[in-house]
């Protein structure tokens, strides 16, 4: 075997090693990018969840106010008898309550999806950061 052949094989082996090292660096950078992206997505999902919880809290307060309004109108009807204005107040409050309850149920469904998303991202981050 000639020295020239050995030199070529050595150069080829070094080039292959450099390519493998470069590929490993790129894989590491891609992994770091993906982990950073996952952190950003987790933060965004957590912020959305907090906003939704605040919105739901407001809806619960609004529902309580509507329930009280309807209850007061119903008490006045019991005391004073049928009255178109009082019946309109009852109907209006009941309709608003119903609409609010639908909105609250939709928000609860969104919250369940967001919480599952947050949990999934946390698990993925734990797995990614433990390797």
C-alpha positions in Angstrom: 0.0 0.0 0.0 1.4 3.4 -1.0 1.8 6.3 1.3 -0.4 8.3 -1.1 -3.3 5.8 -0.6 -2.8 5.9 3.2 -2.8 9.7 3.1 -6.0 9.8 1.0 -7.7 7.4 3.4 -6.6 9.4 6.4 -7.8 12.7 4.8 -11.1 11.0 3.9 -11.5 9.7 7.5 -10.7 13.2 8.8 -13.3 14.8 6.4 -15.9 12.2 7.5 -15.2 12.9 11.2 -15.5 16.7 10.6 -18.8 16.1 8.7 -20.1 14.0 11.6 -19.0 16.6 14.2 -20.7 19.4 12.1 -23.9 17.3 11.9 -23.8 16.7 15.6 -23.5 20.5 16.2 -26.4 21.2 13.9 -28.5 18.5 15.7 -27.7 20.2 19.0 -28.5 23.6 17.7 -31.8 22.3 16.3 -32.6 20.7 19.6 -31.9 23.9 21.5 -34.1 25.9 19.1 -36.9 23.4 19.5 -36.7 23.6 23.3 -36.7 27.4 23.1 -39.7 27.3 20.9 -41.5 24.9 23.2 -40.7 27.2 26.1 -42.2 30.1 24.2 -45.3 28.1 23.3 -45.7 27.0 26.9 -45.5 30.6 28.1 -48.1 31.7 25.5 -50.5 28.9 26.4 -50.1 29.7 30.1 -50.9 33.4 29.4 -53.9 32.4 27.3 -55.1 30.2 30.2 -54.7 33.0 32.7 -56.6 35.4 30.4 -59.4 32.8 30.0 -59.6 32.2 33.7 -59.9 36.0 34.3 -62.7 36.2 31.6 -64.5 33.2 33.2 -64.3 34.8 36.7 -65.9 38.0 35.2 -68.6 35.9 33.6 -69.4 34.1 36.9 -69.7 37.5 38.6 -71.9 38.8 35.8 -74.1 35.6 36.1 -74.5 36.2 39.8 -75.6 39.8 39.1 -78.1 38.6 36.5 -79.4 35.9 38.8 -79.9 38.5 41.6 -81.7 40.9 39.1 -84.0 38.1 38.0 -84.7 37.1 41.6 -85.6 40.6 42.6 -87.9 41.0 39.7 -89.6 37.6 40.5 -90.0 38.8 44.2 -91.6 42.0 43.0 -94.0 40.0 40.8 -94.9 37.8 43.8 -95.5 40.9 46.0 -97.3 43.1 43.5 -98.7 40.8 40.9 -98.1 40.5 37.2 -96.6 43.6 35.6 -95.3 43.9 32.0 -92.3 45.8 33.1 -91.3 43.3 35.8 -92.0 40.4 33.4 -89.8 42.1 30.8 -87.0 42.4 33.4 -87.3 38.7 34.3 -87.3 37.7 30.6 -84.3 39.9 29.9 -82.3 38.6 32.8 -83.2 35.0 32.0 -82.1 35.4 28.4 -78.9 37.1 29.4 -78.2 34.4 32.0 -78.7 31.7 29.3 -76.4 33.4 26.9 -73.8 33.9 29.6 -74.0 30.2 30.6 -73.4 29.1 27.0 -70.4 31.4 26.8 -69.1 30.1 30.1 -69.5 26.4 28.9 -67.6 27.3 25.8 -64.9 29.0 27.9 -64.7 25.8 30.1 -64.1 23.7 27.0 -61.4 26.1 25.8 -59.8 25.9 29.2 -59.7 22.2 29.2 -58.0 22.2 25.8 -55.5 24.8 27.0 -54.7 22.9 30.2 -54.1 19.7 28.3 -51.8 21.7 25.9 -49.9 23.2 28.8 -49.5 19.8 30.5 -48.3 18.2 27.2 -45.7 21.0 26.7 -44.5 20.6 30.2 -44.0 16.9 29.8 -42.2 17.4 26.5 -39.9 20.0 28.0 -39.1 17.7 31.0 -38.3 14.9 28.5 -36.2 17.2 26.3 -34.3 18.7 29.2 -33.6 15.4 30.8 -31.7 14.2 27.8 
